[in-house]
């Protein structure tokens, strides 16, 4: 009988707005980084497949309408993934994706056993521009349905305030925490600390 690979599901970030008008204001005021569009460099997410190796299956779903995300839409889409997941799955969320994972697990009984949850630069209530989580707003009590929780944040994050990490630590006091000083929104191409923590998960 073949050995099942360890599954890692990564939910990417996005933007969400309380009204369509605020979304249009965001588009009007957004400053394009043309150099980023020229290079099209990937961050650490796709590279995890190679870094973790053959024993892992890294799943990178494209969530709906990430520029103007709606929780109900993401919830429906995420639900379509669940039949393909095995017990022992690792769930990971970056930025708004982290908020989504937290809200989803806190409000819904997950039908598979969760090995660990990783939150990378996750929004807790507002981003650095003052935009709220709108439909992604977290419940008062958080329950990630696993004992193994990892939090990552950089003190110089220009997107999600560093205070979000302290709020998560207060709500999830047993979580392991890694703090950086120069990683901004953790969009770097290499993320060796994350790879190490995944490999070192307790069985």
Long-range contacts (C-beta under 8 A, 24 or more apart in sequence): 4-86, 5-54, 5-55, 5-56, 5-57, 6-55, 6-56, 6-57, 6-88, 6-90, 6-115, 7-56, 7-57, 7-59, 7-85, 7-86, 7-88, 7-89, 7-90, 8-48, 8-52, 8-56, 8-57, 8-58, 8-59, 8-89, 8-90, 8-92, 8-198, 9-59, 9-61, 9-81, 9-85, 9-89, 9-90, 9-91, 9-92, 10-45, 10-48, 10-58, 10-59, 10-60, 10-92, 10-93, 10-94, 10-97, 11-61, 11-63, 11-74, 11-78, 11-91, 11-92, 11-93, 11-94, 11-97, 11-98, 11-100, 11-101, 12-45, 12-60, 12-62, 12-63, 12-66, 12-94, 12-95, 12-97, 13-66, 13-94, 13-95, 13-96, 13-97, 13-98, 13-121, 14-63, 14-65, 14-66, 14-67, 14-69, 14-95, 14-96, 14-97, 15-66, 15-67, 15-68, 15-69, 15-96, 15-131, 16-68, 16-69, 16-70, 16-71, 16-96, 16-131, 16-133, 16-134, 16-135, 16-136, 17-68, 17-131, 17-134, 18-132, 18-134, 20-68, 22-131, 23-67, 23-68, 26-131, 41-189, 42-189, 43-186, 43-187, 43-188, 43-189, 44-186, 44-187, 44-188, 44-189, 44-190, 44-191, 44-194, 45-94, 47-189, 47-190, 47-191, 48-191, 48-194, 48-195, 51-195, 52-195, 52-198, 52-199, 56-198, 59-84, 63-97, 63-100, 66-96, 69-96, 69-136, 70-135, 71-100, 71-103, 71-134, 71-135, 71-136, 72-135, 74-100, 75-104, 75-108, 78-104, 82-110, 82-111, 82-112, 85-112, 86-112, 87-112, 87-113, 88-112, 88-113, 88-114, 88-115, 89-113, 89-114, 89-115, 90-114, 90-115, 90-116, 90-117, 90-118, 90-198, 90-201, 91-116, 91-117, 91-118, 92-117, 92-118, 92-119, 92-120, 93-117, 93-118, 93-119, 93-120, 93-122, 94-120, 94-121, 94-122, 94-186, 95-120, 95-121, 95-122, 95-123, 95-159, 95-160, 95-185, 96-123, 96-133, 96-136, 97-122, 98-122, 98-123, 99-123, 99-124, 99-133, 99-136, 99-138, 100-136, 101-144, 102-138, 102-142, 102-144, 103-136, 103-137, 103-138, 103-139, 105-143, 105-144, 105-145, 106-138, 106-139, 106-141, 106-142, 106-143, 106-144, 107-139, 109-145, 110-145, 114-144, 114-145, 114-146, 115-146, 115-148, 115-201, 116-146, 116-148, 116-149, 116-150, 116-198, 116-201, 117-144, 117-146, 117-148, 117-149, 117-150, 118-149, 118-150, 118-152, 118-194, 118-197, 118-198, 119-149, 119-150, 119-151, 119-152, 119-168, 120-152, 120-186, 120-194, 121-152, 121-153, 121-154, 121-157, 121-159, 121-160, 121-185, 121-186, 122-151, 122-153, 122-160, 122-164, 122-168, 123-160, 123-164, 124-160, 124-163, 124-164, 124-167, 124-168, 125-164, 125-167, 126-161, 127-159, 127-160, 127-161, 128-157, 128-158, 128-159, 128-160, 128-161, 141-171, 142-171, 142-172, 144-172, 147-174, 148-176, 148-201, 148-202, 149-174, 149-175, 149-176, 150-175, 150-176, 150-177, 150-178, 150-197, 151-175, 151-176, 151-177, 151-178, 152-177, 152-178, 152-180, 152-186, 152-193, 152-194, 153-177, 153-178, 153-179, 153-180, 153-186, 154-179, 154-180, 154-181, 154-182, 154-183, 154-184, 154-185, 154-186, 155-179, 155-180, 155-181, 156-181, 156-182, 156-183, 156-184, 157-183, 157-184, 157-185, 157-186, 158-184, 158-185, 159-184, 159-185, 160-185
